[in-house]
Amino acid sequence: MFAKDIGIDLGTANVLIFVKGQGIVLNEPSVVAIDSETKKPLAVGLEAREMLGRTPGSVQAIRPMKDGVIADFEITEVMLDYFLKKINGKSLFSKPRILICCPSNITQVEKNAIKEAAERTGAKKVYIEEEPKVAATGAGLNISAPSGNMVVDIGGGTTDIAVLSLGSIVTSSSIKIAGNTFDSDIIKYIKEKYKLLIGDRTAEDIKLTIGTVYKGDKNKKMEVRGRNLTTGLPSTITISSEEIEEALKDSVNVIIETTKKVLEETPPELSADIIDKGIILTGGGALIEGLDELLKKELDVPVYIAESPLTCVAEGAGILLNNLYLIEK
């Protein structure tokens, strides 16, 4: 049995695993359910996500990653170990080489924590690579050429914005406003406007079903169930996509302003390339209706959504595993 090369997109919301020669073999939520008393893991991934917000007192559903970095070291290790066993990434005779992607502005300490967690699951060698670089590669951009490429990667915990040239990041910024923030914005909006309390799962469903940030289909409506804060009883309301646009406005503006700032710091020659090629949107957040249109209007630069925004980072990790010299140089 030969050692496998494995690429891991260790996201705040989802973990994707790419195995060299096989493609993406796993895509599951980054959630672990544990027994509160014994601290033993009961379920990981999809099974654990089903338990979010629905567990009895003795069971805790935990997201061990926060804002793209490890918030709970032990639980992250349990999760990685479980996923690697699930894909047969570990065997008695093989120790895989693992490439893990992380946000662009995390500290060396946080990088070491991610590396250590992977090493302890039995990796022979661990490479850490910055997410925007990997996402751009997965979106099909030739980042090793001497010309500017710009990527906006909106994940679950962070949005990474970067301009790349000659295989490296020239200017970048990473902010802790992304998919999970959008969910929180929706929860807060409904709580304040309708005095209705909803959970994270419901907020995510609303975002995916009728979420829009710019001149979308304003007539989309959806029934939402939750707990009425005044009576304490279950209650149902109808919410429109126009209201979701209102709820997400502030967070989306921060992403736009940060993207502008990165563009302002970009050398003029590379800026000219970006006007020609446009900006590529990757990550789950790229799928929110109207975001590409809004960025195009605000930045006056063409904006395109990657072909498969959700899997760009994992696919990019696969390409880099085939060209390890790009990482090792």
C-alpha positions as CSV (number, residue, x, y, z in Angstrom):
1,M,0.0,0.0,0.0
2,F,1.6,3.3,-1.1
3,A,1.3,6.4,0.9
4,K,-1.4,8.8,-0.3
5,D,-1.2,12.5,-0.9
6,I,-4.1,14.2,0.7
7,G,-5.4,17.8,0.4
8,I,-7.6,19.1,3.2
9,D,-9.8,22.2,3.1
10,L,-10.2,22.5,6.8
11,G,-13.1,25.0,6.8
12,T,-15.1,26.6,9.6
13,A,-18.3,25.2,8.1
14,N,-17.2,22.1,6.1
15,V,-14.2,19.8,5.6
16,L,-13.4,18.7,2.1
17,I,-10.8,16.1,1.4
18,F,-9.0,15.5,-1.9
19,V,-7.0,12.3,-2.5
20,K,-4.5,12.3,-5.3
21,G,-5.7,10.1,-8.1
22,Q,-9.3,9.9,-6.7
23,G,-10.5,13.6,-6.6
24,I,-12.7,14.9,-3.8
25,V,-13.7,11.9,-1.6
26,L,-15.3,13.6,1.4
27,N,-17.4,16.7,1.9
28,E,-18.9,16.9,5.4
29,P,-19.8,19.6,8.0
30,S,-17.1,20.5,10.6
31,V,-19.2,19.4,13.5
32,V,-18.5,16.9,16.3
33,A,-21.1,15.7,18.8
34,I,-19.7,14.7,22.2
35,D,-21.0,13.3,25.5
36,S,-20.8,16.3,27.9
37,E,-19.8,14.1,30.8
38,T,-17.4,11.6,29.4
39,K,-16.2,13.9,26.6
40,K,-16.3,11.0,24.2
41,P,-17.2,11.7,20.5
42,L,-20.6,10.3,19.6
43,A,-20.9,11.5,15.9
44,V,-18.8,13.5,13.4
45,G,-19.7,15.4,10.2
46,L,-23.2,15.0,8.7
47,E,-24.5,12.9,11.5
48,A,-23.3,15.5,14.1
49,R,-24.8,18.4,12.1
50,E,-28.2,16.8,12.3
51,M,-27.9,17.2,16.0
52,L,-27.0,20.9,16.0
53,G,-29.6,22.8,18.2
54,R,-31.5,19.5,18.8
55,T,-29.4,17.7,21.5
56,P,-30.4,16.8,25.0
57,G,-28.3,18.2,27.9
58,S,-25.9,15.4,27.9
59,V,-24.9,15.8,24.3
60,Q,-23.0,18.8,22.8
61,A,-22.6,19.5,19.1
62,I,-19.4,21.5,18.7
63,R,-17.9,23.3,15.7
64,P,-14.1,22.9,16.6
65,M,-13.1,25.5,13.9
66,K,-13.8,29.2,14.4
67,D,-12.9,31.9,11.9
68,G,-10.8,29.4,9.9
69,V,-8.6,28.5,12.8
70,I,-8.7,25.8,15.5
71,A,-10.8,26.8,18.5
72,D,-10.8,23.4,20.1
73,F,-7.6,21.4,19.5
74,E,-8.7,18.0,20.9
75,I,-12.0,18.0,19.0
76,T,-10.3,19.0,15.7
77,E,-7.9,16.1,16.1
78,V,-10.8,13.7,16.7
79,M,-12.6,15.1,13.6
80,L,-9.5,14.9,11.4
81,D,-8.7,11.4,12.6
82,Y,-12.3,10.2,12.0
83,F,-12.4,11.7,8.4
84,L,-9.0,10.2,7.5
85,K,-10.1,6.8,8.7
86,K,-13.4,7.1,6.8
87,I,-11.5,7.6,3.5
88,N,-8.9,5.0,4.4
89,G,-6.3,7.7,4.3
90,K,-4.3,5.9,7.0
91,S,-3.1,2.4,6.9
92,L,-0.6,0.4,8.9
93,F,2.0,0.8,6.2
94,S,1.4,4.3,4.9
95,K,1.7,7.7,6.3
96,P,0.1,10.3,3.9
97,R,1.6,13.6,2.9
98,I,-1.1,16.2,3.8
99,L,-1.6,19.7,2.4
100,I,-3.9,21.8,4.6
101,C,-5.4,25.2,3.6
102,C,-5.7,28.1,6.1
103,P,-6.8,31.8,6.0
104,S,-4.1,34.3,4.8
105,N,-3.6,36.3,7.9
106,I,-3.4,33.7,10.7
107,T,-0.5,33.8,13.1
108,Q,2.5,31.3,13.1
109,V,1.1,29.9,16.4
110,E,-2.2,29.1,14.7
111,K,-0.4,27.6,11.7
112,N,1.6,25.4,14.0
113,A,-1.6,24.3,15.8
114,I,-3.1,23.2,12.5
115,K,0.1,21.4,11.5
116,E,0.4,19.7,14.8
117,A,-3.2,18.4,14.7
118,A,-2.5,16.9,11.3
119,E,0.8,15.4,12.4
120,R,-0.8,13.7,15.3
121,T,-3.3,12.0,13.1
122,G,-0.3,10.2,11.5
123,A,0.9,12.3,8.6
124,K,4.4,11.8,7.2
125,K,4.7,15.4,6.1
126,V,2.3,18.4,6.5
127,Y,2.2,21.4,4.2
128,I,0.3,24.5,5.1
129,E,-0.9,26.7,2.3
130,E,-2.8,30.0,2.2
131,E,-6.4,29.6,1.2
132,P,-6.7,32.4,-1.5
133,K,-3.7,30.9,-3.3
134,V,-5.2,27.4,-3.3
135,A,-8.7,28.7,-4.2
136,A,-7.3,30.7,-7.2
137,T,-5.5,27.5,-8.4
138,G,-8.7,25.5,-8.0
139,A,-10.6,28.1,-10.0
140,G,-8.3,27.6,-12.9
141,L,-6.1,30.7,-12.6
142,N,-2.5,30.5,-13.6
143,I,-1.0,32.0,-10.5
144,S,2.6,31.2,-11.4
145,A,2.6,33.6,-14.4
146,P,4.0,37.2,-14.0
147,S,0.5,38.8,-14.1
148,G,-2.1,39.8,-11.6
149,N,-5.0,37.6,-10.5
150,M,-7.5,38.5,-7.9
151,V,-9.6,36.2,-5.8
152,V,-12.3,36.8,-3.2
153,D,-12.8,33.6,-1.2
154,I,-15.9,33.8,1.1
155,G,-15.9,30.8,3.3
156,G,-17.8,30.0,6.5
157,G,-15.6,31.8,9.0
158,T,-13.4,34.1,7.0
159,T,-13.4,36.1,3.7
160,D,-9.9,36.1,2.1
161,I,-9.2,38.7,-0.5
162,A,-5.9,38.5,-2.4
163,V,-4.0,39.6,-5.4
164,L,-1.5,37.0,-6.7
165,S,1.4,37.0,-9.1
166,L,4.3,34.7,-9.7
167,G,2.9,32.1,-7.4
168,S,2.7,34.3,-4.4
169,I,0.3,36.7,-2.7
170,V,1.2,40.4,-3.4
171,T,-1.5,42.1,-1.3
172,S,-4.2,40.5,0.8
173,S,-6.6,40.9,3.6
174,S,-8.6,38.4,5.7
175,I,-11.7,39.4,7.6
176,K,-13.9,37.4,10.0
177,I,-17.1,38.2,8.1
178,A,-18.4,35.3,5.9
179,G,-21.1,32.7,5.7
180,N,-21.6,32.2,9.4
181,T,-21.8,36.0,9.9
182,F,-24.6,36.1,7.3
183,D,-26.5,33.4,9.3
184,S,-26.0,35.5,12.6
185,D,-27.3,38.6,10.8
186,I,-30.5,36.8,9.7
187,I,-31.1,35.5,13.3
188,K,-30.6,39.0,14.7
189,Y,-32.8,40.7,12.1
190,I,-35.7,38.2,12.7
191,K,-35.3,38.5,16.4
192,E,-35.5,42.3,16.4
193,K,-38.2,42.7,13.8
194,Y,-40.5,39.8,14.5
195,K,-39.5,38.9,18.1
196,L,-39.0,35.3,16.8
197,L,-36.0,33.2,17.8
198,I,-34.6,30.9,15.2
199,G,-31.6,28.6,15.2
200,D,-28.4,28.5,13.0
201,R,-29.8,25.7,10.8
202,T,-33.0,27.7,10.0
203,A,-30.9,30.8,9.3
204,E,-28.7,28.9,6.9
205,D,-31.8,27.5,5.1
206,I,-33.2,31.0,4.7
207,K,-29.9,32.3,3.3
208,L,-29.7,29.5,0.8
209,T,-33.3,29.6,-0.3
210,I,-34.2,33.3,-0.5
211,G,-30.9,35.1,0.3
212,T,-30.0,38.0,-2.0
213,V,-27.8,41.1,-1.7
214,Y,-28.6,43.0,-4.8
215,K,-31.7,43.5,-7.0
216,G,-32.4,39.8,-6.7
217,D,-35.9,38.3,-7.1
218,K,-37.4,40.5,-4.5
219,N,-40.7,38.6,-4.5
220,K,-39.2,35.4,-3.1
221,K,-40.9,34.5,0.2
222,M,-40.4,31.8,2.7
223,E,-42.2,30.5,5.8
224,V,-40.1,30.5,8.9
225,R,-40.8,28.7,12.2
226,G,-39.3,29.5,15.5
227,R,-40.1,30.5,19.1
228,N,-42.1,33.7,19.8
229,L,-40.1,35.6,22.4
230,T,-43.3,37.3,23.8
231,T,-45.4,34.3,24.3
232,G,-42.7,31.6,24.5
233,L,-44.7,29.5,22.1
234,P,-43.8,28.1,18.6
235,S,-44.8,30.5,15.9
236,T,-44.6,31.0,12.1
237,I,-43.8,34.1,10.0
238,T,-43.3,34.8,6.3
239,I,-40.1,36.5,5.3
240,S,-39.1,38.0,1.9
241,S,-35.8,38.1,0.1
242,E,-35.9,42.0,0.3
243,E,-35.8,41.7,4.1
244,I,-32.8,39.3,3.8
245,E,-31.0,41.9,1.6
246,E,-31.6,44.4,4.4
247,A,-30.3,42.0,7.1
248,L,-27.1,41.3,5.2
249,K,-26.4,44.8,4.0
250,D,-23.8,45.9,6.7
251,S,-21.7,42.7,6.5
252,V,-21.7,42.8,2.7
253,N,-20.5,46.4,2.8
254,V,-17.5,45.4,4.9
255,I,-16.5,42.8,2.3
256,I,-16.9,45.4,-0.5
257,E,-14.8,48.0,1.4
258,T,-12.1,45.5,2.2
259,T,-11.9,44.4,-1.4
260,K,-11.6,48.1,-2.4
261,K,-8.7,48.5,0.1
262,V,-6.8,45.5,-1.3
263,L,-7.3,46.9,-4.9
264,E,-6.0,50.3,-3.7
265,E,-2.8,48.7,-2.3
266,T,-2.1,46.7,-5.5
267,P,0.8,47.8,-7.8
268,P,-0.6,49.6,-10.9
269,E,0.7,47.0,-13.4
270,L,-1.2,44.3,-11.6
271,S,-4.3,46.5,-11.3
272,A,-4.3,46.7,-15.1
273,D,-4.3,42.9,-15.3
274,I,-7.2,42.7,-12.9
275,I,-9.3,45.1,-15.0
276,D,-8.6,42.8,-18.0
277,K,-9.2,39.5,-16.2
278,G,-11.7,40.5,-13.5
279,I,-12.1,39.2,-10.0
280,I,-13.0,35.6,-9.3
281,L,-15.4,34.7,-6.4
282,T,-14.9,31.4,-4.6
283,G,-16.3,29.8,-1.5
284,G,-19.9,29.1,-0.5
285,G,-20.6,32.9,0.0
286,A,-20.0,33.4,-3.7
287,L,-23.4,31.7,-4.3
288,I,-25.4,34.3,-2.6
289,E,-27.6,35.8,-5.3
290,G,-26.5,39.2,-6.6
291,L,-23.1,39.4,-4.9
292,D,-21.2,39.3,-8.2
293,E,-23.4,42.1,-9.6
294,L,-23.0,44.2,-6.5
295,L,-19.2,43.9,-6.5
296,K,-19.1,44.7,-10.2
297,K,-21.1,47.9,-9.6
298,E,-19.2,49.0,-6.6
299,L,-15.7,48.2,-7.9
300,D,-16.1,48.9,-11.6
301,V,-14.2,45.7,-12.4
302,P,-15.6,42.5,-14.0
303,V,-16.5,39.9,-11.4
304,Y,-17.0,36.2,-12.1
305,I,-18.1,33.3,-10.0
306,A,-15.8,30.3,-10.1
307,E,-17.2,27.2,-11.9
308,S,-17.4,25.3,-8.6
309,P,-17.0,27.8,-5.8
310,L,-17.6,25.3,-3.0
311,T,-14.9,22.9,-4.0
312,C,-12.3,25.4,-5.4
313,V,-10.0,25.1,-2.4
314,A,-10.1,21.3,-2.3
315,E,-9.5,21.1,-6.1
316,G,-6.7,23.6,-5.8
317,A,-5.1,21.5,-3.1
318,G,-5.2,18.6,-5.5
319,I,-3.5,20.6,-8.2
320,L,-0.8,21.7,-5.8
321,L,-0.2,18.1,-4.6
322,N,0.6,17.3,-8.2
323,N,3.0,20.2,-8.3
324,L,4.6,20.1,-4.9
325,Y,7.6,22.0,-6.2
326,L,5.3,25.1,-6.2
327,I,5.0,24.8,-2.4
328,E,8.5,23.6,-1.6
329,K,10.3,26.3,-3.4
